[in-house]
Amino acid sequence: MRVCVVPAHRRDLNTIRPMLETVRRALAEQGVEIHNTFFDVRQGDSAPELGPVGFKREAFGMMEWSDLLLVLQDSEERSEGMLMEVGYALAKRMPMVVAVT
């Protein structure tokens, strides 16, 4: 199974990274392939060059081959990017799980 994981808000990457790494590790132990723009796109030097539109294209591209969208909701904040990804998943009839902590 391939899962695209998105945090529900925009924060400093150093704040989001521990939560994403924990989820990534736990899913990987179960044989789940996980992708997230923070790990898959922001690791390289191309992220600043992509800009917001290119970055969102990358996210939608990851979702195209994912089996599930996992939204991590750990505050009441929500980003426009996450809302677009949820809308895209709904339009594609992609299964979605919202994990609230």
N, C-alpha and C positions, 0 to 999 in steps of 0.2 A: 504494500500500500504506500502511496505517495501523498504526503500531507503538506499543504502550504500553510505556514503559521504566520499570523499577523498580530502585532500588539494593537490594542484599541486606541492608542494615543501616541502622540509624538513626544518623546522625552529625550534627554541626553542619552546617547548610545551607551555610555557607561552605566546608566541606571537600568536600561532595558536588557543589556547583554546577559547579566547573571540569570534572569528569569528565562530568557530564550535558550541559554545554554542548558539549564536544568531540564526544560521541556524537551530539547533536542536529544539530550543524553537518555532520558527516560523512554522516549519513543524509539530511539535507535536500539535500545536493549530489547525491545519487542519486535525488532526487524522492520520498523517503519522508516521509510526514507522521508526526511523532512527538509523542506526548503523555505527560506525566508530571505527577503531582500537585504536584511542587515548582514547576513552571513554571505550570501551568494553574490551580491552586487557591491556592497560597500567595502569588501575586503580589498578590492583592487583600486588602481588609480583612476578607473573609468567613471566612478560614481560622481565626482564633481563635474565631469564633462557631460553626463547624461542630462542633467537638469531635471526639473519636476516631471515633465512630460515623458522623457525617456525613462526615468526611473519607474514611473507608473506602467509604462509599456513592458518593462522587465517584470514587474509584479504580475501583470495580466498574463504574460508569457509563461511564468511559473505555474499560474493557476490553470492554464490550458491543459497541462498534462498531469495535474494533481487530481487525486481521487476525493479529497476532502479539504475544506477550508477550516482551520482552527483559529478562532479569534480569542486572544488572551485579554480579558477585561479585568484589570486590577485597580481601576479608579473610575470615577464618573466622567473623566475626560474622554473625548473621542476626536479622532483626527478625520479630516476630509478624506485623506487617502484610504483609511480603513473603511469608511463608509462607501467609497467607490468600489473597493474590493468586495465588500458584502453585496452591494448591488450587482456587481459583475457575476458573483457566484449565484445569486438568485436568478439572474437572467439566463445563466447556463444550466440552471437546475442542479447545481453542485451541492452535495450534502455539506452541511455546515454545523460546527459545534462551537458554542460560545462558552468558554470556561471563565467563570466569575470567581475571583478570590476575595 
